[in-house]
Amino acid sequence: MITYIIQPKFHGQSIRSFLMFYHLSKSNIYKLESQKNLTINGHFVRFEHLLSSGDEMTIDFTQIHDSKTEPYPGDVDIIYEDDDLIILNKPPHLLVHTDGQTIDTLTNRLKNHMDQLNYPNPVMPVHRIDFDTSGMVIFSKHLLAQSYLSHLFETQDIEKTYIALCQSAFKSKVGVIDKKIGADRHSNKQIISQTGKDAKTIYRVLATDQFQSRVEADIVGGRKHQIRVHFASINHPVIGDNLYGKKRAERLMLHFKRVRFIHPRTLDNIEIVCKESFYIFVLS
């Protein structure tokens, strides 16, 4: 049972408008109303009912969740958790979702952890990062948060900062790479393409020597392999990138470090920072 205390922002709005603000699908809104799985102050009312500030809304999602996630007994590193979301620090060389064969995934590990706590709702990722990339992955703890957070990623209403270790020294300490990215029809790579989708990477060089540079990058667009493709396009591929670079390492030196967004419950900005683990590979 998920409980929300209605904030002044929603005073005078209908229940339906509240749910649509969180981008819950029309079919799921219909299911909640027809199954009477949403109550206001302990009573079921039609979804045209107007909310008042301070009302207690209780939602039971157990009848409309459909998750086939399999639990896997692996370690999870929780860096933030509240009633609506969990943020994990994903190690490199681990899938977020299954590829149809792999059982040891971050999602399945978290499923096992939540099962041990008897948590009733599926806890699902709202985005993904590459198999070789480490860092934050945000999971929702119920369907309302899932719809809301997924929409933030889809509309790019979320700040995302990565840390990367790139090849050689940069000429400029700051820069913007604004190049469209599309799929290469002849390989599994992404390429710079005039017919691709918009993508912008804003970077700052934090430390450097003649062989490598430690770089912080904010991304706009969130295209597949965006940072890897963009840095390779300016001759500074991420170290350990066997797809777009040449300098090998024990892992891809790319980490999802910081995220900032409007929280689904408080409607205030929240910022989470996840320390990277490969700082020892570059001069400070």
Secondary structure, 3 states (H helix, E strand, C coil): CEEEECCHHHCCCEHHHHHHHCCCCHHHHHHHHHCCCEEECCECCCCCCECCCCCEEEECCCCCCCCCCCCCCCCCCEEEECCCEEEEEECCCCCCCCCCCCCCCHHHHHHHHHHHCCCCCCCEECCCCCCCCEEEEEEECCHHHHHHHHHHHHHCCCEEEEEEEEECCCCCCEEEEECCEEECCCCCCEEECCCCECCEEEEEEEEECCCEEEEEEEEECCCCCHHHHHHHHCCCCECCCCCCCCCCCCCCCEEEEEEEEECCCCCCEEEEECCCCCHHHCCC
